[in-house]
Amino acid sequence: MGKIKSKVSEWVSRLIKGLMVVILLPVVIGLLQGMREQLGLISTSAGSARQWIEWGLAAYVGIHVVLYRPVALFRASHALFSAMAVWLFGGQVASTEQPQKASPTGRTTKREPSEKGQRRPQGSVLVAFSPYVVPVYTVLLCLVGWGLRQWVERATLEVPLYVAIGMSLAFHWLMTADELQEQRRAWHMETYLLAVSLVFGVTLVVTAACLPLVAPELSFVQMLGTGLTQAQAIYTTFIQRLFL
């Protein structure tokens, strides 16, 4: 009887996660479209802000796939966010490196997660998951751009800054996807898709909140409103195709 209840509970949990993915995907797509639409309205000395951010995204994807994956930078962003989390919340961000232990031969080996049923303390789930959904380098670039606007002409600053922001976003998404992919074997498909949707969606919200620092014409509320309108249109189309 206990096994039956456990199975039912597992399948209910998987069903809920699957429904959450179905609900979140249109929101994520809508937020992306809303942000692209608003960025397309920002003119630079050569093209639009959207154009240069997309160039930065494409440039980093090429670097990541063909040349080099800067894992050390990703580790550094987690270490930075860990320090911030400890200072702000008293939590601890989960390390992206597995702890090591000494073997009888004197060599170090990776510690198995299930050893003695113990795990390293990682603080709250929110604090542990936060570095995956907060693009640290994108936030820092927006702050640096906001500070430099006081001394550097906008026409000189905006193009390289938008390209760098695009590259930092692509870096965060691809490195986080690689990190989650390593845990994919221990997860069901719907759990993996839910994690990816949350990472992508919350990252878009955080980025939308930071972009007005470098482009005052942008409105965070307007970007969210446009994104939710787009999501509503997707829901309406889906329901009409499904039931009508």
URUR-V37260 format. One record per pair of residues at least 24 apart in sequence whose ideal C-beta (glycine too) atoms are under 10 Angstrom apart, sorted by the first residue. I is the first residue (numbers start at 1). J is the second residue. D is the distance in whole Angstrom. If there is no record, write none. Layout:
{{I | J | D} {I | J | D}}
This chain:
{{10 | 188 | 9} {13 | 188 | 9} {13 | 190 | 9} {13 | 191 | 9} {14 | 188 | 6} {14 | 189 | 9} {14 | 190 | 6} {14 | 191 | 8} {15 | 190 | 8} {16 | 190 | 9} {16 | 194 | 10} {17 | 187 | 10} {17 | 188 | 8} {17 | 189 | 9} {17 | 190 | 4} {17 | 191 | 6} {17 | 192 | 10} {17 | 193 | 8} {17 | 194 | 5} {17 | 195 | 10} {18 | 188 | 9} {18 | 189 | 9} {18 | 190 | 4} {18 | 191 | 10} {18 | 193 | 8} {18 | 194 | 8} {19 | 190 | 9} {19 | 194 | 10} {20 | 190 | 8} {20 | 193 | 9} {20 | 194 | 6} {20 | 197 | 8} {20 | 198 | 9} {21 | 189 | 9} {21 | 190 | 6} {21 | 191 | 9} {21 | 192 | 10} {21 | 193 | 5} {21 | 194 | 5} {21 | 195 | 10} {21 | 196 | 9} {21 | 197 | 6} {21 | 198 | 10} {22 | 190 | 10} {22 | 193 | 10} {22 | 197 | 10} {22 | 235 | 10} {22 | 238 | 9} {23 | 197 | 9} {23 | 231 | 10} {23 | 235 | 9} {24 | 193 | 9} {24 | 194 | 7} {24 | 196 | 10} {24 | 197 | 4} {24 | 198 | 7} {24 | 200 | 9} {24 | 201 | 6} {24 | 231 | 10} {25 | 193 | 8} {25 | 196 | 10} {25 | 197 | 6} {25 | 200 | 9} {25 | 201 | 9} {25 | 231 | 9} {25 | 234 | 8} {25 | 238 | 10} {26 | 228 | 10} {26 | 230 | 8} {26 | 231 | 5} {26 | 232 | 8} {26 | 233 | 9} {26 | 234 | 4} {26 | 235 | 6} {26 | 236 | 10} {26 | 237 | 9} {26 | 238 | 7} {27 | 197 | 8} {27 | 201 | 6} {27 | 204 | 9} {27 | 205 | 10} {27 | 227 | 7} {27 | 228 | 7} {27 | 230 | 9} {27 | 231 | 5} {27 | 232 | 10} {27 | 234 | 9} {27 | 235 | 9} {28 | 196 | 9} {28 | 197 | 6} {28 | 198 | 9} {28 | 199 | 10} {28 | 200 | 5} {28 | 201 | 4} {28 | 202 | 9} {28 | 203 | 10} {28 | 204 | 7} {28 | 205 | 10} {28 | 227 | 9} {28 | 231 | 8} {29 | 200 | 10} {29 | 201 | 10} {29 | 227 | 9} {29 | 230 | 7} {29 | 231 | 7} {29 | 234 | 6} {30 | 201 | 10} {30 | 204 | 10} {30 | 224 | 10} {30 | 226 | 8} {30 | 227 | 4} {30 | 228 | 6} {30 | 229 | 7} {30 | 230 | 4} {30 | 231 | 3} {30 | 232 | 8} {30 | 233 | 8} {30 | 234 | 6} {30 | 235 | 9} {31 | 200 | 9} {31 | 201 | 6} {31 | 202 | 10} {31 | 203 | 10} {31 | 204 | 5} {31 | 205 | 7} {31 | 207 | 10} {31 | 208 | 7} {31 | 223 | 8} {31 | 224 | 7} {31 | 226 | 9} {31 | 227 | 4} {31 | 228 | 8} {31 | 230 | 8} {31 | 231 | 7} {32 | 200 | 8} {32 | 201 | 9} {32 | 204 | 6} {32 | 227 | 7} {32 | 230 | 9} {33 | 226 | 8} {33 | 227 | 7} {33 | 229 | 9} {33 | 230 | 5} {33 | 231 | 9} {33 | 233 | 9} {33 | 234 | 9} {34 | 204 | 9} {34 | 208 | 8} {34 | 222 | 8} {34 | 223 | 5} {34 | 224 | 7} {34 | 225 | 8} {34 | 226 | 3} {34 | 227 | 3} {34 | 228 | 8} {34 | 229 | 7} {34 | 230 | 6} {34 | 231 | 9} {35 | 204 | 6} {35 | 205 | 10} {35 | 207 | 7} {35 | 208 | 6} {35 | 211 | 8} {35 | 218 | 9} {35 | 223 | 5} {35 | 224 | 9} {35 | 226 | 8} {35 | 227 | 7} {36 | 223 | 10} {36 | 226 | 10} {36 | 227 | 10} {36 | 230 | 10} {37 | 222 | 10} {37 | 223 | 8} {37 | 226 | 6} {37 | 227 | 9} {37 | 230 | 8} {38 | 208 | 8} {38 | 211 | 9} {38 | 215 | 9} {38 | 217 | 9} {38 | 218 | 6} {38 | 219 | 8} {38 | 220 | 10} {38 | 222 | 6} {38 | 223 | 5} {38 | 224 | 10} {38 | 225 | 10} {38 | 226 | 6} {38 | 227 | 9} {39 | 162 | 9} {39 | 208 | 10} {39 | 211 | 8} {39 | 215 | 8} {39 | 218 | 7} {39 | 223 | 9} {41 | 215 | 10} {41 | 217 | 8} {41 | 218 | 9} {41 | 222 | 10} {42 | 158 | 9} {42 | 162 | 9} {42 | 211 | 9} {42 | 214 | 10} {42 | 215 | 5} {42 | 216 | 10} {42 | 217 | 6} {42 | 218 | 7} {43 | 158 | 10} {43 | 217 | 9} {44 | 154 | 9} {44 | 155 | 8} {44 | 157 | 10} {44 | 158 | 5} {44 | 159 | 6} {44 | 161 | 10} {44 | 162 | 7} {44 | 215 | 9} {45 | 153 | 10} {45 | 154 | 8} {45 | 155 | 4} {45 | 156 | 8} {45 | 157 | 10} {45 | 158 | 7} {45 | 159 | 7} {46 | 155 | 9} {46 | 158 | 9} {46 | 159 | 6} {47 | 159 | 8} {47 | 162 | 9} {48 | 162 | 9} {49 | 158 | 7} {49 | 159 | 9} {49 | 161 | 9} {49 | 162 | 5} {49 | 165 | 9} {49 | 166 | 10} {49 | 211 | 8} {49 | 214 | 9} {49 | 215 | 6} {49 | 217 | 9} {49 | 218 | 8} {50 | 162 | 9} {50 | 166 | 9} {51 | 159 | 10} {51 | 162 | 8} {51 | 163 | 10} {51 | 166 | 10} {52 | 158 | 8} {52 | 159 | 6} {52 | 160 | 9} {52 | 161 | 9} {52 | 162 | 4} {52 | 163 | 5} {52 | 164 | 9} {52 | 165 | 9} {52 | 166 | 7} {53 | 161 | 10} {53 | 162 | 5} {53 | 163 | 7} {53 | 164 | 9} {53 | 165 | 6} {53 | 166 | 4} {53 | 167 | 9} {53 | 168 | 10} {53 | 169 | 8} {53 | 170 | 10} {53 | 207 | 10} {53 | 211 | 9} {54 | 162 | 9} {54 | 163 | 10} {54 | 166 | 6} {54 | 170 | 10} {55 | 159 | 9} {55 | 162 | 8} {55 | 163 | 6} {55 | 166 | 6} {55 | 167 | 9} {56 | 160 | 9} {56 | 161 | 10} {56 | 162 | 7} {56 | 163 | 4} {56 | 164 | 6} {56 | 165 | 6} {56 | 166 | 2} {56 | 167 | 4} {56 | 168 | 8} {56 | 169 | 8} {56 | 170 | 7} {56 | 171 | 10} {57 | 163 | 9} {57 | 165 | 9} {57 | 166 | 4} {57 | 167 | 7} {57 | 168 | 10} {57 | 169 | 6} {57 | 170 | 4} {57 | 171 | 10} {57 | 173 | 9} {57 | 174 | 10} {58 | 166 | 8} {58 | 167 | 9} {58 | 170 | 8} {59 | 163 | 7} {59 | 166 | 7} {59 | 167 | 6} {59 | 170 | 8} {60 | 163 | 10} {60 | 164 | 10} {60 | 166 | 7} {60 | 167 | 4} {60 | 168 | 8} {60 | 169 | 8} {60 | 170 | 4} {60 | 171 | 6} {60 | 172 | 10} {60 | 173 | 9} {60 | 174 | 7} {61 | 166 | 10} {61 | 167 | 9} {61 | 170 | 6} {61 | 171 | 10} {61 | 173 | 9} {61 | 174 | 7} {62 | 170 | 10} {63 | 167 | 8} {63 | 170 | 9} {63 | 171 | 9} {63 | 174 | 10} {64 | 167 | 10} {64 | 170 | 7} {64 | 171 | 7} {64 | 173 | 10} {64 | 174 | 5} {64 | 175 | 8} {64 | 178 | 9} {65 | 174 | 9} {69 | 171 | 9} {69 | 174 | 8} {69 | 175 | 7} {69 | 178 | 7} {70 | 171 | 7} {70 | 175 | 8} {71 | 96 | 8} {71 | 97 | 10} {71 | 175 | 7} {71 | 178 | 9} {71 | 179 | 10} {73 | 136 | 10} {73 | 137 | 8} {73 | 168 | 10} {73 | 171 | 7} {73 | 175 | 8} {74 | 131 | 9} {74 | 136 | 10} {74 | 137 | 10} {74 | 171 | 8} {74 | 172 | 8} {74 | 174 | 9} {74 | 175 | 4} {74 | 176 | 8} {74 | 178 | 8} {74 | 179 | 8} {75 | 175 | 10} {76 | 136 | 9} {76 | 137 | 9} {77 | 131 | 7} {77 | 134 | 9} {77 | 135 | 8} {77 | 136 | 4} {77 | 137 | 6} {77 | 140 | 9} {77 | 168 | 10} {77 | 171 | 9} {77 | 172 | 8} {77 | 175 | 8} {78 | 131 | 5} {78 | 132 | 9} {78 | 136 | 8} {78 | 175 | 10} {78 | 179 | 9} {79 | 131 | 9} {79 | 136 | 10} {80 | 131 | 9} {80 | 136 | 6} {80 | 137 | 9} {80 | 140 | 9} {81 | 127 | 9} {81 | 130 | 7} {81 | 131 | 4} {81 | 132 | 9} {81 | 134 | 7} {81 | 136 | 6} {81 | 139 | 10} {82 | 123 | 9} {82 | 127 | 9} {82 | 128 | 10} {82 | 130 | 10} {82 | 131 | 7} {84 | 127 | 10} {84 | 130 | 9} {84 | 131 | 9} {84 | 134 | 9} {84 | 136 | 9} {85 | 123 | 7} {85 | 124 | 9} {85 | 126 | 9} {85 | 127 | 5} {85 | 128 | 9} {85 | 130 | 7} {85 | 131 | 8} {85 | 134 | 10} {86 | 123 | 8} {86 | 127 | 9} {88 | 127 | 9} {89 | 123 | 7} {89 | 124 | 7} {89 | 126 | 8} {89 | 127 | 5} {89 | 130 | 9} {90 | 123 | 8} {90 | 124 | 9} {90 | 127 | 9} {91 | 121 | 10} {91 | 122 | 8} {91 | 123 | 3} {91 | 124 | 5} {91 | 125 | 10} {91 | 126 | 8} {91 | 127 | 3} {91 | 128 | 7} {91 | 130 | 8} {92 | 120 | 9} {92 | 121 | 6} {92 | 122 | 6} {92 | 123 | 4} {92 | 124 | 9} {92 | 127 | 7} {92 | 128 | 7} {93 | 122 | 7} {93 | 123 | 7} {93 | 127 | 6} {93 | 128 | 6} {93 | 129 | 9} {93 | 130 | 7} {93 | 131 | 5} {93 | 132 | 9} {94 | 119 | 10} {94 | 120 | 8} {94 | 121 | 10} {94 | 122 | 5} {94 | 123 | 8} {94 | 125 | 10} {94 | 127 | 9} {94 | 128 | 4} {94 | 129 | 8} {94 | 130 | 10} {94 | 131 | 8} {94 | 132 | 9} {95 | 120 | 8} {95 | 122 | 8} {95 | 128 | 10} {96 | 131 | 9} {96 | 132 | 10} {96 | 175 | 9} {96 | 176 | 10} {96 | 179 | 6} {96 | 182 | 9} {98 | 182 | 10} {113 | 186 | 9} {129 | 195 | 9} {129 | 198 | 8} {129 | 199 | 9} {129 | 202 | 9} {130 | 202 | 9} {131 | 172 | 10} {131 | 176 | 9} {131 | 179 | 10} {132 | 172 | 9} {132 | 175 | 10} {132 | 176 | 5} {132 | 177 | 10} {132 | 179 | 7} {132 | 180 | 8} {132 | 195 | 8} {132 | 196 | 10} {132 | 198 | 8} {132 | 199 | 5} {132 | 202 | 9} {132 | 203 | 9} {133 | 172 | 9} {133 | 176 | 8} {133 | 195 | 10} {133 | 198 | 7} {133 | 199 | 5} {133 | 200 | 9} {133 | 201 | 8} {133 | 202 | 4} {133 | 203 | 6} {133 | 204 | 10} {133 | 205 | 9} {133 | 206 | 7} {134 | 172 | 9} {134 | 199 | 10} {134 | 202 | 8} {134 | 203 | 7} {134 | 206 | 6} {134 | 207 | 10} {135 | 165 | 9} {135 | 168 | 6} {135 | 169 | 6} {135 | 170 | 10} {135 | 171 | 8} {135 | 172 | 4} {135 | 173 | 8} {135 | 176 | 9} {135 | 199 | 10} {135 | 202 | 10} {135 | 203 | 5} {135 | 204 | 10} {135 | 206 | 6} {135 | 207 | 6} {135 | 210 | 9} {136 | 168 | 9} {136 | 172 | 8} {136 | 206 | 10} {137 | 164 | 9} {137 | 165 | 9} {137 | 167 | 9} {137 | 168 | 4} {137 | 169 | 9} {137 | 171 | 7} {137 | 172 | 7} {138 | 164 | 9} {138 | 165 | 6} {138 | 166 | 9} {138 | 167 | 9} {138 | 168 | 4} {138 | 169 | 6} {138 | 170 | 10} {138 | 171 | 9} {138 | 172 | 7} {138 | 203 | 8} {138 | 206 | 8} {138 | 207 | 6} {138 | 210 | 7} {138 | 211 | 9} {139 | 165 | 10} {139 | 168 | 9} {139 | 206 | 7} {139 | 207 | 8} {139 | 209 | 9} {139 | 210 | 5} {139 | 213 | 9} {140 | 168 | 8} {140 | 210 | 9} {141 | 165 | 5} {141 | 166 | 10} {141 | 167 | 9} {141 | 168 | 6} {141 | 169 | 10} {141 | 210 | 8} {141 | 213 | 9} {141 | 214 | 8} {142 | 168 | 9} {142 | 206 | 10} {142 | 207 | 8} {142 | 209 | 9} {142 | 210 | 4} {142 | 211 | 7} {142 | 212 | 9} {142 | 213 | 5} {142 | 214 | 5} {142 | 215 | 9} {143 | 210 | 8} {143 | 213 | 7} {143 | 214 | 9} {144 | 213 | 9} {144 | 214 | 9} {145 | 210 | 9} {145 | 211 | 9} {145 | 213 | 7} {145 | 214 | 4} {145 | 215 | 9} {146 | 210 | 9} {146 | 212 | 9} {146 | 213 | 4} {146 | 214 | 6} {146 | 216 | 9} {147 | 213 | 9} {148 | 214 | 9} {149 | 213 | 9} {149 | 214 | 7} {149 | 215 | 10} {149 | 216 | 9} {154 | 214 | 9} {154 | 215 | 9} {157 | 214 | 8} {158 | 214 | 7} {158 | 215 | 8} {161 | 214 | 6} {161 | 215 | 9} {162 | 211 | 9} {162 | 214 | 8} {162 | 215 | 9} {165 | 207 | 8} {165 | 210 | 9} {165 | 211 | 8} {165 | 214 | 8} {168 | 207 | 9} {169 | 203 | 7} {169 | 204 | 9} {169 | 207 | 7} {172 | 199 | 9} {172 | 203 | 6} {172 | 206 | 10} {172 | 207 | 9} {173 | 199 | 7} {173 | 200 | 7} {173 | 203 | 7} {176 | 200 | 9} {176 | 203 | 8} {201 | 227 | 10}}
